[in-house]
């Protein structure tokens, strides 16, 4: 296992039915890192996050989280260990209020292996991070804008006190002002000690928050480097990221 790696995948393959989507994906996320998983639509970014979370029954390869093999674990088991997941389609409970949505995600406080406290989240702390949510604690999830639902989805995941969050396309389809808030939110999470694997195709957004990047094309990692290196590598960006 890579030193300091919280999450590591080796030779990860995944299928939807008979169609293979991922081919021998190797990646890792270290403690305190924000890592961007980049690529065009259909490159396999969301599939990678779902495979890591155990949401795809047909997968093979090795997935280790906090040093434990979770390759065969069910999604709820992985979540209980402290791996958070924010899906692209948000999945908030439309009939439940903001507060009730947050309660659903609640898990006990966690510790690192050395006994120090892991990031701990409360509704008060989350309302400071997402002031919009603090202004509407009783509003049903179904009566919120897309950007507000995105924030609620992230906040609900943080109520589980995750060591690491899989964040799928946070800037997709939300207003620029919300994107700016998402940038601030990710930087704040990092400052609090939360690691993030971010699926993203918005280069500008990824550049503002990420330490390293993997570039996916047709289900394979084609390039990996620091975010700063990717930002200046026009050849790679043109080959795998430009529309």
N, C-alpha and C positions, 0 to 999 in steps of 0.2 A: 504494500500500500504506500502511496506517495506520502512523504512526511507532511504532517499537518493537514492532510486531506480529510475533510469532514465527509465528503461524498465522492465516490469514485466508481466509474463504470469502465469495464474492460470487455471488448468484443461484443458490445450490446447490439443485438439484432431484434427486430420487432416486425410483426405482421398484422394487417387487418384482413382477416379471413385468409385467402390464399395469396394475397398480395404482400410481398415483402417491402417494407418501407425504410427500415434502418439496416445498415450493413457495417458490422464491426466498429461501432462507435466507441472510442476511448476518450474519456474526459474526466476531469476532477475539479473540485472546488475546495479551496483551502479555508481554514477558519479566518473570518474577517474579510473575505474577498467578495467582490461583485464580479461575476463572470458573465459575459454576454454570449449567447448562442445565436449566431446570426445567419441569415440566408433569406432567399426570396420566398414568396408564398409557395407552399408545397414542397419545401426543401426537406422537411422532417423535423422542424423545431418543436412543434407542439407534441408530435409523436414521441420525441425523445423525453420530454418532461413527463408525459403519461406513462411511458415505459419505466422511468425511474421511480414513479410513484406507485407502480404496481397496477395501473389501471388497464393495461393491455394483457389479457390472459396468454396471448401467444408471443412470447419473448424468450430469448436465450442470451447467455453472457453472464458476467458477474457484476453485481451492484453491491457496493459496501457503503454503509453509513455509520459513522462513529466507530469504525473498525469492525462492525458486525456485518456478516453476509445477509443481505435482505433480498437476494435475487428471487426468492420464492415467496416473499412475504405479501400478504394482502394489503390493500391501501390503508385500511384502518389501523393495521399493525404498524405500518411505516409512520403514519401520522402520530400514533401514540409515542413513538420513539423520538419525535421532534422534527420530522420533516414536514414543512408546510407546503401547501399547493394552492395557487390562485389561478383558476382556469381562465382561458381567454373569454369564455361566454359568461363569466361572473357568477352565475348560479346562486344569486341571493334568494332568500325565501320571500316571495312577493307578499304573502299574507302576514308575515311577521314584521314587527317594528324594528327599527335600527337596534334598540337595546336587546330585543329578543334574538335577532340575528347574531349579535355579539355573544350572547349567553350560550348559543348553540356551539360556538367554537371553543368554549372555555376548557382549558386543561390545567393541571397543577403546575406549580413552579418547578423549574429544572436546575440541575447543577452540571457543571463540566466534570470531567473525570477526576480533576485534581481537587474537587470540592468547592471551587468558586462558583458563585451564582451565575447562571446563564441569564440572558435578557428576559425581563419579566414585564408583562403588559397588563394594564388595568384599563377600564373604560375611561377613567379620568386622563390617563396618559395618552390614550388613543385619541380622545377628543382634542387634546392639545396638538397632536400630530395632524389630525383631520378636523379643523374647526367647523367645516361644513356639517359634519355628522353631529357634532356637539350641539348644533342649532336645531336639530330635528330628531331627537332621540325617540320620539313616539311615531315618526312617520313610517308607514308600511314600505317595505323594500320595493314593492311594485309601483309605488308612486314617486320614484326618484329618477333623476336623469341618469343617462349612461355613465357619466363621469362620477356621479355620486355613488352609483352601484359599484363601480370599480373600486372606489375608496372603501366602501363597506365590505367588499369581498376581501380586500387586503387586511382591513382591520379585524374581520372575523378570523382570518387565518392567524393573525398575530395573537389573538386571545388564546391560542394553543401554545404560546411561548416557544415557538420553533427555534431550533439552532440554525436552521437553513430554510430558505423559502424558494420554491420553484415558482417563478413569476412569468406567466404566459402573455406576451404582447400587451404590456400595460398601457402603451401609448396609442394602441389601435382604436380608431373611431371615437376618440374623445377630443373635446375642445382644447385649443392650445393652452389656455389658462390652467386646465386640469393636467395637461402634460407637464407644465412647469411645476405644479404641485407634486406630481409623481416623482420628478427629479429630486425635489427637496426631501420628499418622503424616503426615497431610496438612500440618499446620502445620510439622512438621520438614522435610518435602520443600521447602516454600516457603522456609524459612530457609536451606536448602542451595542454593537458586537454581533449583529445578525448577518449571516452570510447569504448571498443571493445568487441563484442561477437564473438568468434573465433571457427569455426568448424574445427576440426583437429584430425588426428589419429597418427601424429608423436609426440611421447611422449617427445622426446628431445627438439623439437621445442617449444611445448606448455610449457614445464618447464622453458624455457629461458624467456618467455614473460608474463606468466599468473599469476594472483593473486589467482584465485579460479578455480575449475573445477567441471563440471557435467559430469557424465558418463552415456551414453545412451546404451541400449541394447533392440532390438526389439521394439523401439518406446516408451520406458519407462525410466525414470531416475532411475538408480539402485544405484547410489552413488553420494554424493556431499561432497566436503571438500576443504580445502585450497590446492593449487597446491603442496605445500611442503608435506602435508599429503599424497596426492595421490602418489607422487614420491617415498615414502618409503613403501607404502602399496602394497607389492608384490602379495598378495592374490587377491586384486581387479584388479590389472593390468593383472594378469594371466587369471582371469575369464572373463574380458570384453574387454581387449585391445590387448592381444597377438594374433598373427595371427595363 
